[in-house]
Amino acid sequence: MNWLVRSWREARRTICLFGLVSCGSPATPPAERPIELPPLVGLVPAAGLDSLVDARPRELLAHPELLPLVTQVIPESQLRTFANRHAGVDPLKLEELTVASYAKSTLYLASGDFDGARVEQAFHERTLAVTGRFIDKPGGPLSSITRFEGDAAGDHVAMATFGRRAVAIESHAVPSRVGPLRVSELFALHKLQRSHPALETAPLDAASAALGDAPVRIFFPGPFEGESAKGLAGLLRAATAVAIAVRFDDERSDPNDQRTKLDVTIDLLGAWNDDAPSAGQRFAAAVESISRSDLGRLCGLHEPIRGPILKTSPTVLSLFAVIDAAKLASGARAATGSQIDEIMK
């Protein structure tokens, strides 16, 4: 009988143990999934857009030859100061950096790996007063979308964090709950099924397709009016968009040529049709005039390593050239050094 009693006690203990495991102990929560986002340029609203810069700094600077030239334009001390004042963010290590300008606001989008608490603290430190904090998508530190609003130096500033994946900042003169940043959030939440971002909306959809992929792309959508319409020998009056691409050139056809080179493409889109050849010649002459201006000479644009090469079609006038990156960096620092110093504070 003793063995029966002992067996019963062991069985009861085992049953209780299974009961604790299956019923009494909390289930292990599922691992949090990071927020899924498209390329950040896919969050840029099209309405009212004046210009768009889309860059992938980390990809471009994977070419070590370019890093000394970048730090020539933006000294390392300023990069460290910027990081110390902006939650440790190093602009050169960002996966993506997108800047979209509108008539009354500017939208900045950056992707990398961000510490949400540090970013929020930096927002508090850089604003005079925080006027709102909103959880637009509940979740954990990897999946939530949190928005902040505040006032700073005469501007109203809004910021949103997309988990740890991305940060968006909008600055504008008048507080707005439906500005570009709010629209970017709605794109991220897939709540704008009938609207499309800038590069999927005319005229920049065609401009993006013609330009192709590049680590640095710059877009200006038309129509161009007023003084701007007089640009490029008056061709902007008929243009629908301007698009510029910058790519690293690693071609080494001459082993003695150790210069760091950049490929630059400028596309001018419009309904050129049968006038494309003559419009292309005017386009090339206008760009040549710009390259021989004081700024163009300062940046070495008047002496390209190769090109410019003109290609025309009924819808696109395209100029391609290879330029000396060192001359460009030197000229950019000389021409815009004080402005860059102010931005990096």
C-alpha positions in Angstrom: 0.0 0.0 0.0 2.9 2.3 0.7 4.0 2.2 -2.9 0.4 3.0 -4.0 0.3 6.1 -1.6 3.7 7.2 -2.8 2.7 6.8 -6.4 -0.5 8.8 -5.9 1.5 11.6 -4.2 3.9 11.7 -7.1 1.1 11.7 -9.6 -0.7 14.5 -7.8 2.5 16.5 -7.6 3.0 16.0 -11.4 -0.6 17.0 -12.1 -0.2 20.2 -10.0 3.1 21.0 -11.8 1.5 20.6 -15.2 -1.4 22.8 -14.0 0.9 25.5 -13.0 2.8 25.4 -16.3 -0.3 25.3 -18.5 -2.7 27.5 -16.5 -1.1 29.4 -13.7 2.1 30.7 -15.5 1.7 33.6 -18.0 2.3 32.7 -21.6 5.5 34.1 -23.2 4.5 37.2 -25.2 5.2 37.1 -28.9 8.4 39.0 -30.0 7.6 42.5 -31.1 8.0 43.0 -34.9 9.7 46.2 -36.0 7.6 48.7 -37.9 7.6 48.1 -41.7 8.3 51.2 -43.8 8.8 51.8 -47.5 11.9 53.8 -48.6 11.5 57.1 -46.9 11.0 59.0 -50.1 7.8 56.9 -50.4 6.4 58.9 -47.4 6.8 62.4 -49.0 3.5 64.1 -49.9 3.2 65.4 -53.5 0.8 68.3 -52.9 2.6 71.7 -52.8 6.1 70.2 -53.1 8.8 72.6 -54.3 11.9 70.5 -54.1 13.0 67.0 -53.0 16.4 65.7 -52.0 16.7 61.9 -51.5 20.0 60.6 -50.3 21.6 57.4 -48.9 24.6 58.7 -47.0 25.8 55.3 -45.7 25.8 53.8 -49.2 27.6 56.7 -50.8 30.2 56.9 -48.1 30.9 53.1 -48.4 33.4 54.5 -50.9 36.3 55.5 -48.5 37.6 58.0 -51.0 34.6 60.3 -50.4 34.8 60.6 -46.7 37.7 63.0 -46.5 36.0 65.2 -49.1 32.8 65.2 -47.1 34.6 66.2 -43.9 36.3 68.9 -45.9 32.8 70.4 -46.5 31.5 69.5 -43.0 34.4 69.3 -40.5 34.4 66.3 -38.1 34.1 68.7 -35.1 30.8 70.0 -36.4 29.6 66.5 -37.0 30.4 65.6 -33.4 28.6 68.7 -32.1 25.6 67.9 -34.2 25.5 64.4 -32.9 25.8 65.5 -29.3 22.9 67.9 -29.7 20.7 65.6 -31.7 20.4 62.4 -29.7 23.7 60.9 -31.1 22.6 61.1 -34.7 25.5 61.1 -37.1 24.2 62.4 -40.5 26.9 60.4 -42.4 25.8 57.1 -40.9 22.1 57.4 -41.9 20.7 54.8 -44.2 18.4 57.4 -45.8 18.0 61.2 -45.6 15.1 62.9 -47.4 14.4 66.6 -47.4 11.2 67.9 -48.9 10.5 71.7 -49.1 7.1 73.2 -49.4 5.9 76.8 -49.5 5.5 77.2 -45.7 7.3 74.1 -44.3 10.2 71.8 -44.6 10.0 68.0 -44.0 13.1 66.0 -42.9 13.0 62.2 -42.9 15.9 60.0 -41.7 16.3 56.3 -41.2 18.8 54.4 -39.2 18.7 53.0 -35.6 17.3 55.6 -33.1 16.9 55.6 -29.4 13.3 56.8 -28.9 13.9 58.2 -25.4 17.0 60.1 -26.5 15.3 61.5 -29.5 12.4 62.7 -27.4 14.8 64.2 -24.9 16.6 66.0 -27.7 13.3 67.4 -28.9 12.5 68.8 -25.4 16.0 70.4 -25.3 15.7 72.0 -28.7 12.3 73.5 -28.3 11.1 76.4 -26.1 7.9 74.5 -25.2 6.4 71.1 -26.1 2.8 71.7 -26.9 1.6 68.1 -27.6 2.6 64.4 -27.4 0.5 61.9 -29.4 0.6 58.1 -29.8 -0.5 57.8 -33.4 0.2 54.0 -33.5 0.3 52.1 -30.2 3.0 49.5 -29.8 6.3 48.8 -28.3 9.6 50.6 -28.8 10.1 48.9 -32.2 6.6 49.4 -33.7 4.9 52.5 -32.3 4.5 55.9 -34.0 4.8 58.8 -31.6 4.4 62.5 -32.5 5.5 65.6 -30.7 4.8 69.2 -31.3 6.5 72.3 -29.9 7.7 75.9 -30.5 11.3 76.8 -31.3 12.8 80.1 -32.4 9.7 81.5 -34.1 8.8 78.3 -35.8 6.4 75.5 -34.9 8.1 72.1 -35.0 6.6 68.7 -35.2 8.5 65.4 -34.9 7.5 61.7 -35.3 9.4 58.6 -34.4 8.6 55.4 -36.3 9.8 52.8 -33.8 13.5 52.8 -33.9 13.5 52.8 -37.7 13.0 56.4 -38.7 12.5 60.0 -37.5 10.6 62.7 -39.2 10.8 66.5 -38.4 8.7 69.3 -39.9 9.3 72.9 -39.3 6.8 75.6 -40.3 5.7 79.1 -39.3 2.1 78.3 -38.5 1.0 75.2 -36.4 -0.8 72.7 -38.7 -2.2 69.3 -37.8 -2.4 68.3 -41.5 1.1 69.3 -42.6 3.4 67.1 -44.6 4.5 65.2 -41.5 1.0 64.1 -40.7 0.5 63.0 -44.2 3.7 61.0 -44.0 2.4 59.2 -41.0 -0.8 58.3 -42.9 1.3 56.9 -45.7 3.2 54.8 -43.2 -0.1 53.6 -41.7 -1.5 52.7 -45.2 -4.4 55.0 -44.6 -4.2 57.0 -47.9 -5.2 54.4 -50.4 -6.3 57.0 -53.0 -3.3 59.2 -52.7 0.3 58.6 -53.8 3.7 60.0 -52.6 5.6 62.5 -54.7 7.6 60.1 -56.8 4.5 58.1 -57.7 2.6 61.3 -58.8 3.0 63.3 -62.0 5.4 64.9 -62.9 8.0 63.3 -60.6 6.9 59.8 -61.4 8.3 60.2 -65.0 11.3 62.1 -63.7 12.2 59.3 -61.3 11.8 56.7 -63.9 14.0 58.6 -66.4 16.7 59.3 -63.8 16.9 55.8 -62.4 18.3 54.9 -59.0 21.2 56.8 -57.4 22.5 57.4 -53.9 21.8 61.1 -54.3 18.8 62.4 -56.3 17.3 65.9 -56.4 13.9 66.8 -57.9 12.2 70.0 -58.8 8.6 69.6 -60.0 7.0 72.0 -62.4 5.2 74.0 -63.5 7.8 76.8 -63.3 6.5 80.3 -63.1 7.7 83.8 -62.6 11.4 84.4 -62.5 12.1 80.6 -62.2 10.5 80.1 -65.7 13.4 82.1 -67.2 16.0 79.6 -66.1 18.0 77.4 -68.4 17.6 79.8 -71.4 13.8 79.9 -70.8 13.4 76.2 -71.2 11.9 75.9 -67.7 8.8 77.7 -69.0 8.0 74.5 -71.0 9.5 72.0 -68.6 7.5 69.7 -66.3 10.4 68.8 -64.0 14.1 68.9 -63.4 15.9 65.9 -61.9 19.6 65.5 -60.9 21.5 62.3 -59.9 24.9 62.0 -58.3 26.7 58.6 -58.4 30.2 57.5 -57.4 32.4 56.8 -60.5 34.8 53.9 -59.8 36.0 53.5 -63.4 39.8 53.3 -63.5 40.6 53.3 -67.2 43.8 55.2 -66.5 45.8 53.7 -63.6 47.7 57.0 -63.2 44.5 59.0 -62.7 43.9 58.9 -58.9 41.2 61.6 -58.9 37.9 60.9 -57.0 35.1 61.2 -59.5 31.4 61.7 -59.4 28.9 61.0 -62.2 26.3 63.8 -62.5 23.2 63.5 -64.6 20.7 66.4 -65.2 17.4 65.6 -66.8 14.9 68.2 -68.1 11.5 66.8 -68.7 8.8 68.2 -71.0 6.9 67.7 -74.2 9.8 68.5 -76.4 8.6 66.3 -79.3 10.2 67.4 -82.7 11.9 70.3 -81.0 14.0 68.0 -78.8 17.3 68.4 -80.8 17.2 72.2 -80.8 15.9 72.4 -77.2 18.8 70.0 -76.2 21.4 72.4 -77.7 19.9 75.3 -75.8 19.9 73.2 -72.6 23.6 72.3 -73.1 24.5 75.9 -73.7 22.7 77.0 -70.6 24.4 74.5 -68.4 27.8 75.4 -70.0 27.1 79.1 -69.0 26.3 78.0 -65.4 29.5 75.9 -65.3 31.6 79.0 -66.4 30.0 81.3 -63.8 32.1 82.2 -60.7 30.5 79.4 -58.6 30.8 76.9 -61.4 34.5 77.7 -61.8 35.0 77.5 -58.0 33.6 74.0 -58.0 35.5 72.9 -61.1 32.4 72.4 -63.2 34.0 74.3 -66.1 36.6 71.5 -66.5 34.8 68.2 -66.3 36.8 65.0 -66.5 34.5 63.6 -69.1 31.6 65.1 -71.0 29.2 66.8 -71.0 27.3 64.3 -73.1 23.8 65.3 -74.4 21.0 62.9 -75.1 17.6 63.9 -76.2 14.2 62.2 -76.6 10.7 63.6 -77.2 10.2 63.9 -73.4 13.6 64.1 -71.8 16.7 66.3 -72.4 19.6 64.7 -70.5 23.2 65.9 -69.8 25.8 63.6 -68.3 29.3 64.5 -67.0 32.0 63.2 -64.8 33.5 65.8 -62.4 36.4 66.0 -60.0 34.9 65.4 -56.5 37.8 67.2 -54.7 37.3 70.4 -56.7 33.6 70.2 -56.0 34.1 69.8 -52.3 36.6 72.6 -52.1 34.2 74.9 -54.0 31.2 73.9 -51.9 33.1 74.6 -48.7 34.2 78.0 -50.0 30.7 79.0 -51.2 28.5 77.6 -48.5 30.8 77.2 -45.5 29.1 79.7 -43.3 25.6 78.3 -44.1 26.7 74.8 -43.3 28.3 76.0 -40.0 25.0 77.5 -39.0 23.0 74.3 -40.0 25.3 72.0 -38.0 25.0 74.0 -34.8 
